[in-house]
Amino acid sequence: KASDGAPISSAPSVPVTTAHRSKELAATPLSSALQRARQGGSTLDLSHWSVRLKEADWATLSNCLLEFDLKLTAVFLNSSDIGAKAATALSKALSENATVTKLDLSANQLNDPGAGVLGQILVKNSTLRHLDVENNGIGHTGGVALAEALAVNTTLESLHLSDNSLTDASAGSLGTALSTNRSLRTLWLDGNTIGVKGAQALSAALGRNTTLHTLHIASPKPGSTIQR
């Protein structure tokens, strides 16, 4: 009671409804990131969450990338458990998206099939400038698919292929692509199994390429014939 004897009124309590609880539970890292993007954000970043995207998330993300009024320019999906199946689900959106210039898919599970899907995307996409697929288990077949895409792509400026399983033959395919590609400025190939033969193929290609500024090929994996 107050000093005058009148009862002290307390603020009315607001009941927490089932709908309110459901809304709170639905606030996942993906939904929060998409909400920020729809509010005008230019970056969709799930990297700091280490989110493992599920199959239902792929459709949600794909639909978001197709929303014409978004201003997304950078998408970070590293360590998001993305494999070939997820890449296929996102392929239409990534092929048709006209705003995203940077895509980070590093530390996922693309392997050769997923790299093949990315190759198809690069053939169609004319907006992407920077692609990071470091540490994705990409071997010779996937390397060839990306190389064939580079031969016709005219907009990609940097490609990060470090810490995969590319071989001399893969490097040869990339060298062939570099002979005609006129957009790529930086290429990371360190941490692969590229040896002297592959390095020679790349070197020969550089003699015919006037746009590539930087080629990273240090720190080869054990088994490579390139000396450290």
C-alpha positions in Angstrom: 0.0 0.0 0.0 1.0 3.6 -0.5 1.5 6.0 2.4 -2.1 7.2 2.1 -3.4 3.7 2.4 -4.4 3.4 -1.3 -3.3 0.2 -3.0 -0.3 0.4 -5.4 -1.4 -0.4 -8.9 0.9 -2.6 -10.9 1.3 -2.4 -14.7 -1.0 -4.8 -16.4 0.8 -7.9 -17.5 0.9 -8.7 -21.2 0.1 -12.3 -21.9 2.6 -14.2 -24.1 0.5 -15.7 -26.8 1.2 -18.9 -28.7 1.6 -16.9 -31.8 4.2 -14.7 -30.1 6.2 -17.7 -28.9 6.1 -19.2 -32.4 7.4 -15.9 -33.8 10.3 -15.9 -31.4 11.1 -19.6 -32.1 11.0 -18.9 -35.9 13.8 -16.2 -35.7 16.6 -18.4 -37.0 19.9 -17.0 -38.2 18.7 -17.5 -41.8 15.4 -15.8 -41.3 17.1 -12.9 -39.4 19.7 -12.5 -42.2 17.0 -12.5 -44.9 15.0 -9.9 -42.9 18.0 -7.6 -42.9 18.4 -8.1 -46.6 14.8 -7.2 -47.2 15.2 -4.1 -45.1 17.9 -2.8 -47.6 21.0 -4.6 -46.4 23.6 -5.3 -49.1 25.2 -8.3 -47.4 23.7 -11.7 -46.6 26.2 -13.2 -44.1 25.7 -16.6 -42.4 29.4 -17.3 -42.0 29.6 -16.2 -38.4 26.8 -18.5 -37.4 28.3 -21.6 -39.0 24.7 -22.4 -40.1 24.1 -25.8 -41.5 21.4 -25.1 -44.1 18.7 -27.7 -44.5 16.8 -28.7 -47.6 13.9 -26.4 -46.8 16.3 -23.5 -46.4 17.6 -23.8 -49.9 14.2 -22.9 -51.4 13.9 -20.0 -49.0 17.3 -18.7 -49.9 16.7 -19.3 -53.6 13.5 -17.3 -53.6 15.2 -14.4 -51.8 18.0 -14.2 -54.4 15.3 -13.9 -57.1 13.5 -11.0 -55.4 14.2 -8.2 -57.9 13.9 -5.3 -55.3 16.7 -6.6 -53.1 20.0 -4.8 -53.0 22.2 -7.7 -52.1 25.8 -7.5 -53.5 27.6 -10.0 -51.3 26.5 -13.5 -50.0 28.6 -15.4 -47.5 27.6 -19.1 -47.1 30.9 -20.6 -46.0 30.7 -23.6 -43.7 27.0 -23.9 -44.4 26.9 -27.6 -45.3 26.3 -26.9 -48.9 26.8 -29.8 -51.3 25.9 -30.5 -54.9 22.2 -31.0 -54.1 22.0 -27.6 -52.5 24.0 -26.0 -55.3 21.6 -27.4 -57.8 18.7 -26.0 -55.8 20.3 -22.6 -55.8 21.5 -22.7 -59.4 18.5 -21.0 -61.0 18.6 -18.1 -58.6 22.4 -17.7 -58.9 22.2 -17.9 -62.7 19.6 -15.2 -62.9 20.5 -12.9 -60.0 21.7 -9.5 -61.3 23.0 -7.9 -58.1 25.3 -10.2 -56.2 29.0 -9.6 -57.1 30.6 -11.6 -54.3 29.8 -15.2 -53.4 31.7 -17.1 -50.7 31.0 -20.9 -50.6 34.3 -21.9 -49.0 34.5 -24.8 -46.5 31.5 -26.6 -47.8 31.0 -30.0 -49.5 30.6 -29.1 -53.2 33.1 -31.7 -54.5 33.2 -32.3 -58.2 29.4 -32.5 -58.8 28.9 -29.2 -57.0 31.7 -27.6 -59.0 30.0 -28.7 -62.1 26.9 -26.9 -61.1 28.9 -23.8 -60.4 30.4 -24.0 -63.8 26.9 -24.0 -65.4 26.1 -20.9 -63.2 29.2 -19.1 -64.4 28.3 -19.7 -68.0 25.0 -17.9 -67.5 25.7 -15.3 -64.8 27.1 -12.0 -65.9 27.2 -10.1 -62.6 29.4 -12.2 -60.3 32.9 -10.8 -59.8 34.3 -12.8 -56.9 33.8 -16.5 -56.2 35.4 -18.4 -53.3 35.2 -22.2 -53.3 38.3 -22.9 -51.1 38.3 -26.2 -49.3 35.4 -27.9 -51.1 37.0 -31.3 -52.1 37.1 -30.2 -55.8 39.2 -32.6 -57.9 40.1 -32.9 -61.6 36.5 -33.2 -62.9 35.3 -30.2 -61.0 38.3 -28.2 -62.0 37.7 -29.0 -65.7 34.1 -27.8 -65.3 35.1 -24.5 -63.8 37.9 -24.1 -66.4 35.4 -24.6 -69.2 33.1 -22.0 -67.6 36.1 -19.5 -67.4 36.7 -19.9 -71.1 33.3 -18.3 -71.8 32.7 -16.1 -68.7 33.5 -12.5 -69.2 32.8 -10.9 -65.8 34.5 -13.0 -63.0 37.5 -11.2 -61.6 38.7 -13.4 -58.8 38.5 -17.2 -58.2 39.6 -18.8 -55.0 40.3 -22.6 -55.5 42.9 -23.1 -52.7 42.9 -26.2 -50.6 41.1 -28.5 -53.0 42.4 -31.5 -54.9 43.3 -30.1 -58.3 46.0 -31.9 -60.3 48.4 -31.2 -63.1 45.6 -32.1 -65.6 43.3 -29.6 -63.9 45.9 -26.9 -64.1 46.2 -27.7 -67.8 42.5 -27.1 -68.3 42.7 -23.9 -66.3 45.7 -22.8 -68.5 43.6 -23.4 -71.6 40.8 -21.3 -70.2 43.3 -18.5 -69.2 44.5 -18.4 -72.8 41.2 -16.9 -73.8 39.7 -15.4 -70.6 40.0 -11.7 -70.5 38.3 -10.8 -67.1 40.0 -12.8 -64.4 42.5 -10.8 -62.4 43.3 -13.1 -59.4 43.5 -16.9 -59.2 44.2 -18.8 -56.0 45.5 -22.4 -56.5 47.7 -23.0 -53.5 47.1 -26.1 -51.4 46.4 -28.4 -54.3 48.4 -31.2 -55.8 49.6 -29.2 -58.8 53.1 -30.1 -59.8 55.8 -28.8 -62.2 53.8 -30.0 -65.3 50.7 -28.1 -64.2 52.7 -25.0 -63.3 54.3 -25.1 -66.7 50.9 -25.2 -68.4 49.8 -22.2 -66.4 53.0 -20.4 -67.2 52.5 -20.9 -70.9 49.0 -19.7 -70.6 50.1 -16.5 -68.9 52.2 -15.7 -71.9 49.0 -15.4 -73.8 47.0 -13.7 -71.1 47.2 -10.0 -70.5 44.6 -9.5 -67.7 45.6 -11.9 -64.9 47.6 -9.9 -62.3 48.1 -12.5 -59.5 48.4 -16.2 -59.4 48.8 -17.9 -56.0 50.2 -21.4 -56.3 52.4 -21.7 -53.2 52.1 -24.3 -50.4 51.3 -27.3 -52.5 50.0 -30.5 -50.9 52.2 -33.5 -50.2 52.8 -35.3 -53.4 53.2 -32.2 -55.5 56.5 -31.9 -57.5 56.7 -28.2 -56.9 59.3 -27.3 -54.3 58.2 -25.2 -51.4 
